[in-house]
Amino acid sequence: MKSPVRDYVCVDLETTGLNPKTEKIIEIGAVRMRDGEIAARFQTLVNPGRQLSESACQITGITQREVDAAPKAGDILPDFLCFLGEDVLVGHSLLFDFSFLKKAAVNEGLSLEAKGIDTLKLSRKYLSQLPSRSLEALCRHFSIPHRAHRALGDAEATAALYELLCEKFYAEGPFDPVPLIFHVKKESPASRSQKERLLRLAALYRIPLDVDVETLTRNEASRLADQLIARYGRTPRTVEKS
């Protein structure tokens, strides 16, 4: 019988929201495992170029001041992808984290292909009797030390969970890594006219923008302009006449 994967990188992210197509990474945490032991750690906050929601701050404890002072995704992704190397990835609801990383990498012109093992899927298969298979609930069930809702703490706890699942259930079925697939196209940066339009809208509506317009893509700038006009119910031409 084959042995379980014991050399891998366990990864976790904190994000501004749940949709990788519209939301941003605010923290990356990862541990490189060798023979089931932590060999190296990676942790960084990430500047998302926008205001954090109150719920994101409450859940993670990450403040606006902290992310404003952090590097942008493009500045840290090369180092992080180097940290990942060609290792198998492990995560709890792994495709969620991978999709955010894939989008960020593609937008920076970087390549990210990997195979992975999802501890949430394993838990659903082998621990179906438990009322919850969330990482927090599983850590309580197995008395795994866990700093919840911070990327490095979640990554360390997930690695411990994976090792425990291997010990208890590997003989019952395959834990083989599978290709991680998330299709995304590179987005072009917002045009000069789009940025100017957003700034003009903000001035006309007399509101602050909660994003850094210099970091927006074309799609994001267009979506934000549409949201502003829908919310305030008038176009710049109407505002100028009033």
N, C-alpha and C positions, 0 to 999 in steps of 0.2 A: 504493500500500500504506500502511495506517495505520502510525503510529509507535508504539513501545511506551510504556507508561505510565512516565513519568519523574518525576512528582510523586506522592509516596505517603508513607505512614508505615510503617516497618519495625518490628515489635514482637516482643518475646520476654519470656517469664515464667520465673521459677523458682517451683516449687511444693513443697508438702509431700509430694505423691504424684501419681499419674497419673490418678485419677478425679475429674473436676470436680464430681461430685455429693457427694463426701465429703471431698475434700482442699481445701487453701487456697493462695492466692497468698502468696509470701514476698518476691518482688522483681519489679518491672516495669522494663523498659528499652525505649526506643524512640528512633528517629531519624526526623526529618522530612526527606524528600529533595525537593529542588527541582532539576529538570533534571539528575538523577543525582548531585547533590552534597548532602552533609549541611548542612542549614540550621539545625537545632536538635536538641537532645538532651533526653530525659526519663529520669530514673532515680530510683527510690526503693525502699527496703526496705519491707516491709509486715508488720505484726504479725498473725500468723494466729490468735492467741488460744489457742495450744496448744504443747506441746513438739515440737521438731523431732526427727525420727528421726536416729540416728547416721549412716545412709547419706545423708540429705539434707545434713547438715553436711559430710560427707566429700566429696560430689560438688561442692557449691557453694562450700565454704569459709565459708559464712555461719554465724554462731554464734547460739546462743540469746540471748545478751545483746544482740546487734545487733537481732534482730527484736523482742525485748521492748521496746526503746527506740524502735522505729519506729512511725509512724502506722498506724492500722487502715485497712482498705480503704475504708470509708465516708468517711474523712477526706481521702483523696487521689483517689478516683475522679472527682469533678467536675472537678478540674484536669486529670486525664489524659484524660478524654473531650473536654475543651476542646482539649487538645493534638492529639487525633486529628482533631477537626473532621469534615469530610465526606470526608476523603481515602480513597483506596483503601488497604487494608492489605496488607502483604507479610510473609510469615513462612515459616519452615521447619517443616512440619507445622502450618500456620496454624490449622486448626480446633481443635487442642488448646489453643492460647493463647486463641483467641476464646471457646471454651466456658467457660473459667475467668473471663474478663472479663465475659461475658454473665451468668453466674450471679451474680457479685458485683454487677454493675450492677442486675439485676432485684431482688435482695434489698435494695438501697438505694433502690428506687423510681425508678431511672434507666433511660433508654432507650439501647440500643446496637444499631444496625443498620449494616451495612457490606458492601461488596464487597471481595474479596480475591484475591490471587495467591499460590499456594503453591509455593515454590521446591523443596520435596521432590517434589511431583508433576511439576514441570518436569524435575527431575534424573532421576527415574525414566523419563521419556519420552525424554530426549535423551542421557542418560549411562548407559544400561542396561548398557553393557559394564564399568562399574566394579564392583568387588566390594562397595562400600558407598556409599550416598548419604546417609549421616549428615552433618550440618553439619561436624563435626570432620574426617571423612575427605575431604570435598570441599574444605575449606580447605587441608588438606595437599596434595591433588592440584593445586590451582591456586595454591598459595603465597599464600593470603589470610591476612593477619595476623588472629589470632583469640585472644581471651581466653575460653576455653571455660567453659560452665556458669555464667556470670554474665550477667544479662539484657542489659545494655547492650552487652557485648562480643559476645554472640551476635547482637543486633540489627544492630550495625555490620557484622559478618561476613556476615550474611544479605543486607544491602543490597549489599555488594560482590559477593556471589555472584549476586544477581539481575541486577546490571548486566552482569556477565560473561556470564551466560546469554543476556541480550538481545542482546549483541554477537555471540555465536557462533551462536545458533539462532533468533532472532526471524523471520528470513526463511523458516524451515522450517515455521512453523505459528503459530497464534494464541496470544498470551499474555494473552488478555482476562480481566479480573477477573470473578469470579462471586459471586453473593450468598452470604454466610456464614450458614448456618442451624444454630442450636442451640436446641431447644425446652426451656424451663425455666420453672417457676412460682415466684413469689415465696414464700419460706418464712417462716412466722411465727416470731417469737422464742420461745424456751422460756418456758413459763409459770412462775409463781412456785412452784407445787407441784412441777414437774419439777426446778427448780433445788434446791429443798429436799430432794427425794428423792435427788438425786445427792450432795449434801453429807452426807446421812444415811448413804448407802451407803459413802462414803469413810470416814466416822468409824467405822462398824461394822466395815468390813473393815480399818481402820487402814492405809489407803493414801493417798498424795497423788494428787490428780487432776492430770493433765497438760494440762488445758484450763482456760480461763477460762469458767466457767459462764455468766457474764453475756453472753458473745458467742454462745452456742449457739442454734441454731434448735430448734423443736419436734422435728423429725425427728432432729437430731443428739443431742439430749438423750435421746430415747427409745432410740435406737440404742446410745448409750453405757451407759445403765442396763442394757439387755439384755446387753451385752458383759460388764459387770462381774459380773452375776449368773451368766452362763454360765461365766465364768472361775473365779470363786470358789465356785460350786456351791451357794450357799445364799441364801435370801431374807433380808431384814431381820428378818422375824418369827422365822425359825429362829435367826438370830444372837442376837437378844434373849433367846431361851429358853436358849441354851447358856451 
